[in-house]
């Protein structure tokens, strides 16, 4: 987002955080659903995106337009947060869409946080991403743009019902809809990172040939926390193809100490002789 859009989003996010401190988890979930419903509407209606981000209209006018559109179809709390959102200045209509979608996601995460479920939701999203990534047929079924969205969402609910928190299932549906213009797998990854960020943590994606023991994982997390100055949550992916060692990615930083990498470098060096 550009500066003006970031400021507008920050104002709405600050209002959300204040609201979530005292609201019940179920009420916050209802608010999130209302915000995400408006995000879906904005995704479908380009003219509405332009109208609600039009700098020629005052913030009050845009808020009034939003109120006339949603009426009583969303909760009063959702309407208030959305009014703050559209009342700001947006650099482009697409950034208003991104901001609305992100606010809905943050509301879902805030609901999970209030219910003391956020850590579990973070882990469930990551594990679901691993399951999907390991099954080509499932990955194709969930990513197929030709298949109706409702059909793919039903598949997600079938796979996760009774096995994951309701917030996890709803967030997976958001990823399925293309959260922030991302693919399904990348959307899940971003949601994991946002869940960790709300817990004031950073995510380290660790690829190993065999699972790390609890003590090994704890030592790695402690070391990374020292390096980054912020608690780091380790997310393991087991891939026998790396042969040994480990690969660690934190944000844009990648440390690849796998045996596979060393063998590849050796092979490449020998081929140049």
N, C-alpha and C positions, 0 to 999 in steps of 0.2 A: 504494500500500500504506500501511496505517497503521503507526504506529511499531513495534509489537511484531512485525508481519510483516516489516517492513524489517530489523529486527535479526536475525530468524531467517534471512532470505534471505542477509544479509551474512555470517553465520557459515558457511553452506554455500558461498557464492561464494569466501570467503577460503580455505577448504579446497580448493576446485577449483583456484584459482590456484597453491597450493603443490604440489598433485599434478601440474599441467600443466607445471611448470618442469622436471621430470625425465622425465616419461612420453613415450613415442613417439607421434607423431601418430596412427598407426593404433589404438593402445590408447585414446587419448583419444576417438577417433571411436566406438569400441565402447562406451565409457562413456557418451558422449552419446546413442547409440541406445538404451541401456538406460533412461536417465533420461527420454527422450522417449516411450518405450513406456509407462512408468508414468504420464506426463502424459496420454497417450491414454486409459489405463485410468481415471484420475481424472475425465477429461472425460465419460466414459460412465457412471460409477458415482457418483451423488450421495451414496449412503450411505457409500461408502468415503471420499469427501472429508470427510464429517462425522466419521467415526470417526478418521481420521488427523490431524484438527485439533481434536479434542475436548479442551477444557481440563480436563475432569474426569479424563482419563487422564494419567498421567505421561509424560514424554518417552521413558522406557525402554519403557513399555507400547506406545506408538505405534510406536517403532522395532521392537519385537518383532513387532507385528502386520504391519508392512511386510515384515519379513524372512520371516515365514511365508507371505506372499502371493507374493513374487517368487522365493523359493527360489534355485535356481541358474539362473533364466531371464535374469538380467543378470549382468554382471561383478562381481567383488568390489569393485572401485573404485566402480562405480555404486551398489552397495548401501550402501557406506560413506557416500558423499555424500548419498544419499537418506535414510539414517538420521539424519544431522546435520540435514537439512532438516525432516523430520517431527518430530524431537525438540524443535524450537523452539516458540515460542508463535505462533499464527496468529489474527488478528483475525476471520477468516471463512474457511469452507471454500474459497470461490472464490479467495481470496488464496493458499492453498496450491497450488491448481492453477496460478495465474499464476506462482508462484515456481518450481514444478517445471519448467514449460515454459521459463521464462527460464533456469534453470540448464542445461537441455539445450542450449539455443541457445548459451549462453556456452561450454559444453564444445566444441561444434562450431567456434566461433570460435577457441577456444584451440588446437584441433587444427590449424586452418589457419594460425594464428600460428606454431606450432612448426615447421610445414612451410614457413615463409616464403611462404605463399600468401595471407595475409590481405588485402593490398592488392588483389590480383587478384580475390579473392572479393567484396570491397566493390564494385569497379567492375563485375563481372559481374552482381551483383544489381541494381545501378542500371540498367545497360543493358537487362537483361531486363525490368525494370519499364517502361522506355521503349518497348520493342518491344510489350509487351502493351497499354500505354496507347494506342499508335498504331493498333492493330488491333481494331476494335470486335467483330468476330466471335470473335477469339481471347480477348479480355477476357471476353466473355459465356460462352464455353465453359468457361473456367477458374473463373469466378465462379458458375456455375449450381449452386444448392443441390440441384436435383433430380438432376443427374448424379452417379453413384456417385463417391465420393472416390477410389477406386482407379483409375477410368478417367481422372479429371482428373490424378492423379499420374503416370500412364503418359504422358499428353500432355506434361507438363512434362519428363519424362525423355527423351522422343523429341525434343523441341525443343532440349534442352540437351546431350544426350549427345555427347561428342566435341568440344563447343564451350565447355564450362565445367568448372571444377574440381568434383570429387565433393562437396566441402563446399558449393559454390554450389547444386548440384542438391538436396542434402538440405535446405538452408535454404529453398529455394523450395518444397519440399514442406511444410515447417513453416508457411510463409506461406499455402499453399493450405488447410491445416487450420484456418486462422483464428487465427493467432498473437495471443494476448492479446485475443481477441474482435474482432479487426480484420478488415476486408475484405482480400482478397488483395493489392490494390495498396498499401493502407496498411500491411499486414504487411511487404511487401517494403521499403517506405520505412523502417520502424522497424528492420529488420534491417541496412539500409545504415548507419543511424545508430549501431547497436550495434557494428558492425564498425569504424566510424571511431573510436568512443569507446575501443575496446580498443587502438587505435593512438594514443590520446591526441590525437585530432583532433575537430574539429567540422565539420559538413557545411553548405555553402552551396549552396542550389539556385538556379541562375542561369538565367533564361529570356532568350533573345536571338533576334533575327530571323535572324542569320547566326552561324556558329560563331566563337568568340573564337580568336585565334591563340595559340600557346604563350606568347609574351611577354605578351600581354594577360591571359591567364589567370593567369600567374605574378604579374603586378603586382596583379591583383585579390586573389589569395590572400594576398599579402604585406600589402596594406592591411587586409584583414579580420582577419588574424592580429594586426596592431597594435591593432585596435579591440577584439577579444575576448580578447586575451592568451593565445591558444591557437592552435596551428596549424589552419588551416581548409582543408578539401578542397573544391574547387569541382566541382560536378556540373552540367554544362550540358544544357539542353533547348532545342532549336531550334524556334521557333514563328514562322513568317513573319507571322502575324497581328498580332504586336506592332509590326511596321513598322520599328522602330529603337529604340535605347537598350537598357536591360536592366532586369530585375527580379531582385532578390536577396532570398532568404529564408534567415535563419539562426535556427533555433529559432522563437520567436514573433515575431521582428523581421522586418519586411518593408519593403524599399525598392523602390518601383516608379517607375523613371525611364524607362518606355517611352513611345514616341510615342503609342501607342494610349491610354494613360492620360491623356496631356495632351489629346488630341483629345476624349476622352470628357468630361473636365472642362470643356473649352471648350464643347462641345455642350450640356452640362447647364446651364452658366451662361447661354448664349444663350437656352435654352428658358424660363428663368425671367423674362426681360425682357418 
